[in-house]
Amino acid sequence: MNAPEPGLPMAVPAEGLPARIRIHEVGARDGLQNEKATVPTAVKAEFIRRLAGTGLTTIEATSFVHPKWVPQLADAEDLYPRISGLPVELPVLVPNERGLDRALALGARRVAVFASATESFAKANLNRTVDEALAMFEPVVTRAKAQGDDVRVRGYLSMCFGDPWEGPVAVPQVVRVCRALLDMGCDELSLGDTIGVATPGHVTALLTALTGAGVPVSALGVHFHDTYGQALANTLAALQRGVTTVDASAGGLGGCPFAKSATGNLATEDLVWMLRGLGIDTGVDLGRLVATSVWMAAHLGRPSPSRTVRALSHQES
């Protein structure tokens, strides 16, 4: 395992950026759900434990969806008790009230619902229209929030920047669904570039429109895929607009099983490298994170697509 040269990357802060970023790690859920082969529960649990040891404070653990739809995460009931004692936040996805019941029964206090900005993806992912999906989520969010002040609900919004069936997605269309999710009680929204077609100007325009519609930037996170190599540029544009929560996946794992043009998520290691160079604190030990992704890549039988992992670990493409 290579270590970065001492003092590299050199920290050169840029004006107008946050001092600290919270990374919302999605590798164990969004990453592994797209694997063709099912990863053993014990390996998933060890992956999450190792991620927790890197300094990450939020690690999305699994999804309480029907096994028919995401068979790779069918072991949620078995996995969650193995990791629930870790000193980190462990959000889980819940598609409906049944999923919420399963999560709450295991003590989950961070849950997420997943909506779509477009009708085509709502149909493909949820078999509902956008408004029907919102109606389904409302009692989920209401019941989750009724569990206590320590319960937080995240709203994922897919296809914020483009849709493989519909093409461009109008900014007001995205703003409408974001506003609806906040109004029903979501504490945080994650803006998803599900097929990786966003560019920095589009990111800036959407964030400007959202804040103009009364959505506080403190309630927003961004979730970029690197299909066209734009994830880091888009992240920087979001940071310049005040966003302080960034979704990323250790080793660049992931995609979307319901949108075949979606490729890997922004790699957490690549994000940490950029943020280090900007003098932005993440609390993450990059060496431990790289070692964790190398370990996971060995279990998956292929090298990590993260450029930073490859640069620091001798991995071959």
N, C-alpha and C positions, 0 to 999 in steps of 0.2 A: 504494500500500500504506500503510495507516494503521499508526502505531506506537502502543502503549499510552500513555496519558497518563503522564508521569514519575511514578514511584513507585507505579503501579497494576499489578496489584492490591496494596493495602497488605498487607504480611505481618503476620498476627496469628496466631501459633502457638497451637495447642490442646494441652492436656495429653494425654499418653498416646499420642502418635503418633510414628512413626519419624522420624528426622532426615533420612533419604535413602531414595529409592525407585528401584528399577531398572525402567525401562519396557521391556517386551518388545514391540517394534514388530512388528505382524503385517500391516500394510497391503499389503506387496508379495506376500504369499502369501494370507492369509485374505481380504484385501480384493479383490485382483484375480481370485481364483478364481471369484468370484461375478458377474463382468462377463459380459454377454451377448456382447460382441465380444471377440475375443482381442487383447490389447495386444501390440504388437511387442516382441520380445526386447530390442532396443536401448533402447526406452523404459523397460522394466522395469529394465534395468541402470542407466540414468541416474537413475531414481527411487531405487534403492537407494543409489547414490553420493551423491545429494543428501541422503537421510535420514542417511547416515553423517556428512555434513558439519554436521548440526545438533547433534551431541553425543550422539545415541543410541548405545548400546553393544551392543545386541542387536537385530538386524534379521532376522526370519524371511524367508528368501529364496525358497523354492519348495517343491514337493512332488514326490517321486519315486513318483508313483502312475501307474497305467496311463492313457494319454491318453484312453481310452474313457470313464473316469469323470470326469476333470477336464481337458477339452481345453484350457482356458485356461492350464494349466501344463505342457503337453506339451513345452515347450522347456527343461526343467530341465537337460539335458546341455549345451545351448548357453549358457544363462544363467550357470550357476554359475562356469565358468572366467573369465567377464568380470568377476566381482566378488570372486573368492576372495582377492585380495590386499588387500582393504580391512582397516583396523585395527579391525575390530569382529567380534563373534560373529555367525555366519550360520547359524542352525539351519535344518534342512530336515526335512520330514515323510517318513517311510518307512512304508508300510503292511504290509510283509512283508520276508522275507529278500532277495527280488529287488530291492526298492527300496533296502534297506540296501547291497547290493552296488554298485548304481549310484552311490549317494551316496559310499561309501567310495572308489570308484575315482577320484572327482574330488577327494578330499582332505577331505571334510566331517568335522568333529570334533564337531559338535553335531547330534544327530538327535532326532526325536520320533516316538512312536507315538500313535495316536488311538483311544481306547476309548469305550465308552458305558456310562452308568449304567443304561440301560433296554434291555429286550429289543427293543422296537419299533424304536428308532433303530439298535441294533446290526444288526438285520436290514436296515434301509433303507440304512445306510451301508456295512456290511461284509459283508452277506449271511451273517451268522453269529449265533449266540446270544452273550450276554455272555461266558460261560465259554469258548466256542469261540474267540472273539476273543482272550481272555487267553492261551489256549494257543498261538495263532498268534504273539502278541507275545513270549512268553517266550524263544524262541531268538533273536529279533531283538535283544532287550535284552542277552541273555547274550553274543552275538557282538559287539555294539557295545562293550560294556564290556571285552571281551577284547582290544580294539585298543590299549588303553593308558590310563593314568591321566588323560590329557588329554581323553578322550572323555566327554561327558556326554549322558545320555538324559533327555528330558522325556516325561512321560505326559500327554497331553490326555485329559480326561474330559468328554464331552458330556452334556447333559441332567441336570445336577446339581440343578436347581431346578424342573424341569417338562418335560413331554414332550407334543408336539402330539397323539399318539395315546393315551397312557396318562394324561395329566393330572398330578396331583401325584406327586412322586417321594419316597419315604420316605427320611429322612436315613440310617438304618442301611444301606439299599441302596447309597447313595453311598459310605458309609464302607467297606463291604466291598470294593468295586472299587478304591477308593483304596489300601487296605491291600494288596491283591493286586499292584497296580502297583509299590508301593514294595518289597514283598517280592521281586519278581522282579528288582529292581535299578535301577529308575528313580531318578534323582537329584532330580527335581523333578516336581511335579504341577501342572497348570493346571486349575482348577475352572471348567467352562464353563456359563454361563447361556445356552444356545444360542438359545433363543427369547425371551430378555429378560423372563422373568416373575418373577425374584427380587425380593424386597424386603428391606430391611436386617435385620429380625428373623430372617428365614430364613437370611440369610448368617451372622449371628452364631451361630445354632443349629448350622449345619453345621460351622463352624470350631471351635466348642466341642466338638462330638462327635468331630471328627477328632483334635484334640489329646488328648481323653480316651482315644482308641484308640491313642495312642502315635505319631501322625503329627506330626512336628515342624513348627511353623509356618514355620520357615525353609525347608522343602521345598515350601511351597505358594505358588502364584500364583493370581490370579483373572482371569477372562475374561468380561466382562459385555457383553451387547448392550443397546442403548438403545431397544428396541421400545416400552416404556411409559414412557420418560423416567426410569428408575431407576438407570442405570449409575453416575452419580457418587455418588448416595446409597449404593448398594451398595458402591462402592469405599471410601468413607469408613468404612463399617461394618467392612470387612475390615482397613483400616489400624488401626482401634481394637483389633482382635484381634491385631495384630502382623505382619500380612502386609506384605512389603516388595517384592514383585514383582507388577506390574500389567500385563496385556496391554492394548494399545490400538492403534488403527489410524489412521494419518495421514489427516486429512480425514474420518474416520468411514466409510471405505470398508468394504464387506463385508457378509456375511450367511452363509448356509449353503445350498449347492445341494441338500442332502438334507432340509432342513426349510424349507418354503416360507414359514412364518410368521416365520422369523428375518429381522430387518432389520439395520441397520448396527451395527458394533462401536462401543464407546466411542471417541470421537475423541481422538487423542493430544493435540491442541491444547487441548481442553476439560479434559482431565486435568491438563496442565501448568499451565493457568491456575488451577485449584483448588489444586494443590499449591503453587504460588507464594504464593497467598494464605494458605496454612497455614504458610508458612516452611519447606517441605520441599524439599530439594535434589533435582533430577533430572539436572543437568548439561546440560540441553537449552536451546538457543537458540530461543526461541519465534518470533522474527521469521523466522529461517531456515526453521523448520518450517512456518510459515504460507505462506511463499513457495513451498516445495516442494509443499504440497498444492494451492495455486492453479495451479501449473505442471501438476500431474497432472490436476487437474480440467479444464484446457483440453484435454488430450489425450483425456479421456473425453467431452468435449462437454457437460458439465453442471456446475453449481456444487457445491461441497462442502457436505454437510449439517452440518458442524461450525459451531456457533454462534460459536465464537471465530474461526475462519477468516473467516466472513462479517463479523464485527464489525471485523476488522483489515484487510480487503481490499476493501471495497465490493462484495462479491459479492451479487448479487440472487438471491432464491429463485425 
